[in-house]
Amino acid sequence: MRDHKAALLEEIKAFIAEQGMSETRFGLEAVNDSRFLRRLPNRDVTLRTVTKIQEYMRRQRARAAAE
């Protein structure tokens, strides 16, 4: 699980750098938790949450590409 969590964290950090957004904004918009990224290393993440995050990133990238 740690490898998956580390990969997810890296994916999210790359996304927020690419989008120019803060960790707080990402957490609020993706999972309604402003401290999500700070808490991620010490908590379990469900498949539902991972799916929600990936879907959020996909939608944001599509929106940015359409602009």
Backbone as XML, in Angstrom:
<?xml version="1.0"?>
<chain id="A" units="angstrom">
  <residue number="1" name="MET">
    <atom name="N" x="0.828" y="-1.203" z="0.000"/>
    <atom name="CA" x="0.000" y="0.000" z="0.000"/>
    <atom name="C" x="0.863" y="1.254" z="0.000"/>
  </residue>
  <residue number="2" name="ARG">
    <atom name="N" x="1.993" y="1.209" z="0.683"/>
    <atom name="CA" x="2.863" y="2.382" z="0.740"/>
    <atom name="C" x="3.332" y="2.809" z="-0.650"/>
  </residue>
  <residue number="3" name="ASP">
    <atom name="N" x="3.668" y="1.831" z="-1.501"/>
    <atom name="CA" x="4.117" y="2.170" z="-2.847"/>
    <atom name="C" x="3.002" y="2.851" z="-3.635"/>
  </residue>
  <residue number="4" name="HIS">
    <atom name="N" x="1.793" y="2.362" z="-3.477"/>
    <atom name="CA" x="0.653" y="2.961" z="-4.173"/>
    <atom name="C" x="0.383" y="4.365" z="-3.645"/>
  </residue>
  <residue number="5" name="LYS">
    <atom name="N" x="0.492" y="4.523" z="-2.341"/>
    <atom name="CA" x="0.259" y="5.831" z="-1.742"/>
    <atom name="C" x="1.336" y="6.823" z="-2.173"/>
  </residue>
  <residue number="6" name="ALA">
    <atom name="N" x="2.575" y="6.373" z="-2.211"/>
    <atom name="CA" x="3.680" y="7.232" z="-2.650"/>
    <atom name="C" x="3.490" y="7.634" z="-4.111"/>
  </residue>
  <residue number="7" name="ALA">
    <atom name="N" x="3.066" y="6.703" z="-4.937"/>
    <atom name="CA" x="2.825" y="6.995" z="-6.353"/>
    <atom name="C" x="1.677" y="7.990" z="-6.504"/>
  </residue>
  <residue number="8" name="LEU">
    <atom name="N" x="0.627" y="7.819" z="-5.728"/>
    <atom name="CA" x="-0.497" y="8.742" z="-5.764"/>
    <atom name="C" x="-0.047" y="10.131" z="-5.344"/>
  </residue>
  <residue number="9" name="LEU">
    <atom name="N" x="0.724" y="10.215" z="-4.284"/>
    <atom name="CA" x="1.210" y="11.503" z="-3.807"/>
    <atom name="C" x="2.072" y="12.188" z="-4.865"/>
  </residue>
  <residue number="10" name="GLU">
    <atom name="N" x="2.938" y="11.443" z="-5.520"/>
    <atom name="CA" x="3.768" y="12.002" z="-6.590"/>
    <atom name="C" x="2.902" y="12.481" z="-7.752"/>
  </residue>
  <residue number="11" name="GLU">
    <atom name="N" x="1.905" y="11.699" z="-8.100"/>
    <atom name="CA" x="0.997" y="12.071" z="-9.191"/>
    <atom name="C" x="0.256" y="13.364" z="-8.860"/>
  </residue>
  <residue number="12" name="ILE">
    <atom name="N" x="-0.209" y="13.480" z="-7.628"/>
    <atom name="CA" x="-0.929" y="14.681" z="-7.200"/>
    <atom name="C" x="0.006" y="15.885" z="-7.195"/>
  </residue>
  <residue number="13" name="LYS">
    <atom name="N" x="1.204" y="15.721" z="-6.666"/>
    <atom name="CA" x="2.143" y="16.846" z="-6.610"/>
    <atom name="C" x="2.514" y="17.318" z="-8.011"/>
  </residue>
  <residue number="14" name="ALA">
    <atom name="N" x="2.688" y="16.396" z="-8.939"/>
    <atom name="CA" x="2.968" y="16.782" z="-10.325"/>
    <atom name="C" x="1.773" y="17.537" z="-10.913"/>
  </residue>
  <residue number="15" name="PHE">
    <atom name="N" x="0.576" y="17.070" z="-10.606"/>
    <atom name="CA" x="-0.640" y="17.720" z="-11.100"/>
    <atom name="C" x="-0.765" y="19.140" z="-10.564"/>
  </residue>
  <residue number="16" name="ILE">
    <atom name="N" x="-0.566" y="19.339" z="-9.259"/>
    <atom name="CA" x="-0.738" y="20.686" z="-8.710"/>
    <atom name="C" x="0.340" y="21.637" z="-9.230"/>
  </residue>
  <residue number="17" name="ALA">
    <atom name="N" x="1.533" y="21.118" z="-9.493"/>
    <atom name="CA" x="2.580" y="21.952" z="-10.090"/>
    <atom name="C" x="2.184" y="22.335" z="-11.525"/>
  </residue>
  <residue number="18" name="GLU">
    <atom name="N" x="1.690" y="21.364" z="-12.254"/>
    <atom name="CA" x="1.257" y="21.574" z="-13.644"/>
    <atom name="C" x="0.111" y="22.585" z="-13.715"/>
  </residue>
  <residue number="19" name="GLN">
    <atom name="N" x="-0.803" y="22.499" z="-12.778"/>
    <atom name="CA" x="-1.990" y="23.363" z="-12.782"/>
    <atom name="C" x="-1.753" y="24.688" z="-12.057"/>
  </residue>
  <residue number="20" name="GLY">
    <atom name="N" x="-0.652" y="24.787" z="-11.312"/>
    <atom name="CA" x="-0.366" y="26.010" z="-10.568"/>
    <atom name="C" x="-1.345" y="26.255" z="-9.437"/>
  </residue>
  <residue number="21" name="MET">
    <atom name="N" x="-1.698" y="25.203" z="-8.732"/>
    <atom name="CA" x="-2.642" y="25.349" z="-7.632"/>
    <atom name="C" x="-1.984" y="24.956" z="-6.317"/>
  </residue>
  <residue number="22" name="SER">
    <atom name="N" x="-2.570" y="25.375" z="-5.237"/>
    <atom name="CA" x="-2.043" y="25.047" z="-3.918"/>
    <atom name="C" x="-2.529" y="23.660" z="-3.479"/>
  </residue>
  <residue number="23" name="GLU">
    <atom name="N" x="-1.831" y="23.091" z="-2.520"/>
    <atom name="CA" x="-2.243" y="21.799" z="-1.955"/>
    <atom name="C" x="-3.609" y="21.929" z="-1.293"/>
  </residue>
  <residue number="24" name="THR">
    <atom name="N" x="-3.836" y="23.057" z="-0.642"/>
    <atom name="CA" x="-5.118" y="23.287" z="0.034"/>
    <atom name="C" x="-6.264" y="23.311" z="-0.972"/>
  </residue>
  <residue number="25" name="ARG">
    <atom name="N" x="-6.080" y="24.049" z="-2.051"/>
    <atom name="CA" x="-7.133" y="24.127" z="-3.084"/>
    <atom name="C" x="-7.395" y="22.752" z="-3.677"/>
  </residue>
  <residue number="26" name="PHE">
    <atom name="N" x="-6.317" y="22.009" z="-3.972"/>
    <atom name="CA" x="-6.492" y="20.674" z="-4.527"/>
    <atom name="C" x="-7.348" y="19.821" z="-3.586"/>
  </residue>
  <residue number="27" name="GLY">
    <atom name="N" x="-6.985" y="19.793" z="-2.322"/>
    <atom name="CA" x="-7.722" y="18.991" z="-1.353"/>
    <atom name="C" x="-9.182" y="19.373" z="-1.265"/>
  </residue>
  <residue number="28" name="LEU">
    <atom name="N" x="-9.438" y="20.664" z="-1.241"/>
    <atom name="CA" x="-10.827" y="21.131" z="-1.159"/>
    <atom name="C" x="-11.626" y="20.741" z="-2.391"/>
  </residue>
  <residue number="29" name="GLU">
    <atom name="N" x="-11.049" y="20.973" z="-3.558"/>
    <atom name="CA" x="-11.790" y="20.703" z="-4.790"/>
    <atom name="C" x="-11.902" y="19.213" z="-5.102"/>
  </residue>
  <residue number="30" name="ALA">
    <atom name="N" x="-10.877" y="18.453" z="-4.805"/>
    <atom name="CA" x="-10.876" y="17.033" z="-5.171"/>
    <atom name="C" x="-11.640" y="16.160" z="-4.177"/>
  </residue>
  <residue number="31" name="VAL">
    <atom name="N" x="-11.418" y="16.391" z="-2.877"/>
    <atom name="CA" x="-12.017" y="15.502" z="-1.875"/>
    <atom name="C" x="-12.660" y="16.232" z="-0.700"/>
  </residue>
  <residue number="32" name="ASN">
    <atom name="N" x="-12.830" y="17.558" z="-0.855"/>
    <atom name="CA" x="-13.453" y="18.363" z="0.191"/>
    <atom name="C" x="-12.707" y="18.277" z="1.530"/>
  </residue>
  <residue number="33" name="ASP">
    <atom name="N" x="-11.376" y="18.290" z="1.464"/>
    <atom name="CA" x="-10.542" y="18.225" z="2.670"/>
    <atom name="C" x="-9.292" y="19.064" z="2.418"/>
  </residue>
  <residue number="34" name="SER">
    <atom name="N" x="-9.251" y="20.246" z="2.996"/>
    <atom name="CA" x="-8.140" y="21.162" z="2.740"/>
    <atom name="C" x="-6.794" y="20.633" z="3.227"/>
  </residue>
  <residue number="35" name="ARG">
    <atom name="N" x="-6.783" y="19.704" z="4.142"/>
    <atom name="CA" x="-5.540" y="19.149" z="4.681"/>
    <atom name="C" x="-5.217" y="17.758" z="4.134"/>
  </residue>
  <residue number="36" name="PHE">
    <atom name="N" x="-5.907" y="17.372" z="3.094"/>
    <atom name="CA" x="-5.770" y="16.023" z="2.556"/>
    <atom name="C" x="-4.320" y="15.640" z="2.266"/>
  </residue>
  <residue number="37" name="LEU">
    <atom name="N" x="-3.581" y="16.500" z="1.565"/>
    <atom name="CA" x="-2.208" y="16.145" z="1.192"/>
    <atom name="C" x="-1.280" y="16.071" z="2.393"/>
  </residue>
  <residue number="38" name="ARG">
    <atom name="N" x="-1.526" y="16.882" z="3.405"/>
    <atom name="CA" x="-0.706" y="16.809" z="4.623"/>
    <atom name="C" x="-0.980" y="15.524" z="5.395"/>
  </residue>
  <residue number="39" name="ARG">
    <atom name="N" x="-2.205" y="15.056" z="5.312"/>
    <atom name="CA" x="-2.602" y="13.847" z="6.052"/>
    <atom name="C" x="-2.317" y="12.554" z="5.288"/>
  </residue>
  <residue number="40" name="LEU">
    <atom name="N" x="-2.215" y="12.642" z="3.980"/>
    <atom name="CA" x="-2.097" y="11.454" z="3.135"/>
    <atom name="C" x="-0.997" y="10.480" z="3.557"/>
  </residue>
  <residue number="41" name="PRO">
    <atom name="N" x="0.213" y="10.931" z="3.875"/>
    <atom name="CA" x="1.257" y="9.959" z="4.225"/>
    <atom name="C" x="0.938" y="9.092" z="5.455"/>
  </residue>
  <residue number="42" name="ASN">
    <atom name="N" x="0.059" y="9.569" z="6.322"/>
    <atom name="CA" x="-0.233" y="8.849" z="7.565"/>
    <atom name="C" x="-1.632" y="8.258" z="7.641"/>
  </residue>
  <residue number="43" name="ARG">
    <atom name="N" x="-2.303" y="8.184" z="6.516"/>
    <atom name="CA" x="-3.652" y="7.617" z="6.561"/>
    <atom name="C" x="-3.877" y="6.683" z="5.390"/>
  </residue>
  <residue number="44" name="ASP">
    <atom name="N" x="-4.841" y="5.816" z="5.552"/>
    <atom name="CA" x="-5.215" y="4.904" z="4.479"/>
    <atom name="C" x="-6.119" y="5.638" z="3.493"/>
  </residue>
  <residue number="45" name="VAL">
    <atom name="N" x="-6.036" y="5.238" z="2.249"/>
    <atom name="CA" x="-6.858" y="5.848" z="1.205"/>
    <atom name="C" x="-7.646" y="4.733" z="0.533"/>
  </residue>
  <residue number="46" name="THR">
    <atom name="N" x="-8.937" y="4.935" z="0.419"/>
    <atom name="CA" x="-9.783" y="3.926" z="-0.207"/>
    <atom name="C" x="-9.711" y="4.038" z="-1.731"/>
  </residue>
  <residue number="47" name="LEU">
    <atom name="N" x="-10.085" y="2.978" z="-2.385"/>
    <atom name="CA" x="-10.146" y="2.975" z="-3.841"/>
    <atom name="C" x="-11.131" y="4.039" z="-4.325"/>
  </residue>
  <residue number="48" name="ARG">
    <atom name="N" x="-12.190" y="4.229" z="-3.593"/>
    <atom name="CA" x="-13.181" y="5.257" z="-3.945"/>
    <atom name="C" x="-12.536" y="6.645" z="-3.954"/>
  </residue>
  <residue number="49" name="THR">
    <atom name="N" x="-11.703" y="6.935" z="-2.957"/>
    <atom name="CA" x="-11.029" y="8.227" z="-2.889"/>
    <atom name="C" x="-10.019" y="8.379" z="-4.021"/>
  </residue>
  <residue number="50" name="VAL">
    <atom name="N" x="-9.272" y="7.329" z="-4.298"/>
    <atom name="CA" x="-8.303" y="7.367" z="-5.402"/>
    <atom name="C" x="-9.020" y="7.637" z="-6.718"/>
  </residue>
  <residue number="51" name="THR">
    <atom name="N" x="-10.122" y="6.972" z="-6.928"/>
    <atom name="CA" x="-10.910" y="7.167" z="-8.146"/>
    <atom name="C" x="-11.424" y="8.599" z="-8.231"/>
  </residue>
  <residue number="52" name="LYS">
    <atom name="N" x="-11.893" y="9.122" z="-7.124"/>
    <atom name="CA" x="-12.398" y="10.491" z="-7.070"/>
    <atom name="C" x="-11.289" y="11.486" z="-7.429"/>
  </residue>
  <residue number="53" name="ILE">
    <atom name="N" x="-10.096" y="11.270" z="-6.900"/>
    <atom name="CA" x="-8.945" y="12.142" z="-7.178"/>
    <atom name="C" x="-8.560" y="12.062" z="-8.647"/>
  </residue>
  <residue number="54" name="GLN">
    <atom name="N" x="-8.460" y="10.868" z="-9.171"/>
    <atom name="CA" x="-8.066" y="10.708" z="-10.575"/>
    <atom name="C" x="-9.098" y="11.311" z="-11.516"/>
  </residue>
  <residue number="55" name="GLU">
    <atom name="N" x="-10.352" y="11.170" z="-11.191"/>
    <atom name="CA" x="-11.423" y="11.752" z="-12.004"/>
    <atom name="C" x="-11.351" y="13.280" z="-11.945"/>
  </residue>
  <residue number="56" name="TYR">
    <atom name="N" x="-11.094" y="13.829" z="-10.777"/>
    <atom name="CA" x="-10.952" y="15.268" z="-10.627"/>
    <atom name="C" x="-9.806" y="15.775" z="-11.507"/>
  </residue>
  <residue number="57" name="MET">
    <atom name="N" x="-8.660" y="15.109" z="-11.453"/>
    <atom name="CA" x="-7.505" y="15.530" z="-12.246"/>
    <atom name="C" x="-7.803" y="15.434" z="-13.738"/>
  </residue>
  <residue number="58" name="ARG">
    <atom name="N" x="-8.497" y="14.391" z="-14.148"/>
    <atom name="CA" x="-8.863" y="14.235" z="-15.556"/>
    <atom name="C" x="-9.765" y="15.376" z="-16.011"/>
  </residue>
  <residue number="59" name="ARG">
    <atom name="N" x="-10.769" y="15.703" z="-15.207"/>
    <atom name="CA" x="-11.698" y="16.797" z="-15.548"/>
    <atom name="C" x="-10.967" y="18.134" z="-15.628"/>
  </residue>
  <residue number="60" name="GLN">
    <atom name="N" x="-10.073" y="18.379" z="-14.690"/>
    <atom name="CA" x="-9.339" y="19.649" z="-14.684"/>
    <atom name="C" x="-8.421" y="19.769" z="-15.900"/>
  </residue>
  <residue number="61" name="ARG">
    <atom name="N" x="-7.776" y="18.686" z="-16.257"/>
    <atom name="CA" x="-6.901" y="18.712" z="-17.437"/>
    <atom name="C" x="-7.724" y="18.929" z="-18.701"/>
  </residue>
  <residue number="62" name="ALA">
    <atom name="N" x="-8.875" y="18.284" z="-18.790"/>
    <atom name="CA" x="-9.746" y="18.458" z="-19.955"/>
    <atom name="C" x="-10.241" y="19.897" z="-20.029"/>
  </residue>
  <residue number="63" name="ARG">
    <atom name="N" x="-10.595" y="20.455" z="-18.897"/>
    <atom name="CA" x="-11.065" y="21.852" z="-18.851"/>
    <atom name="C" x="-9.949" y="22.799" z="-19.296"/>
  </residue>
  <residue number="64" name="ALA">
    <atom name="N" x="-8.738" y="22.571" z="-18.810"/>
    <atom name="CA" x="-7.595" y="23.422" z="-19.174"/>
    <atom name="C" x="-7.274" y="23.297" z="-20.670"/>
  </residue>
  <residue number="65" name="ALA">
    <atom name="N" x="-7.399" y="22.100" z="-21.212"/>
    <atom name="CA" x="-7.117" y="21.876" z="-22.634"/>
    <atom name="C" x="-8.157" y="22.563" z="-23.518"/>
  </residue>
  <residue number="66" name="ALA">
    <atom name="N" x="-9.367" y="22.675" z="-23.020"/>
    <atom name="CA" x="-10.450" y="23.281" z="-23.791"/>
    <atom name="C" x="-10.352" y="24.809" z="-23.819"/>
  </residue>
  <residue number="67" name="GLU">
    <atom name="N" x="-9.598" y="25.379" z="-22.904"/>
    <atom name="CA" x="-9.480" y="26.848" z="-22.837"/>
    <atom name="C" x="-8.540" y="27.392" z="-23.869"/>
  </residue>
</chain>
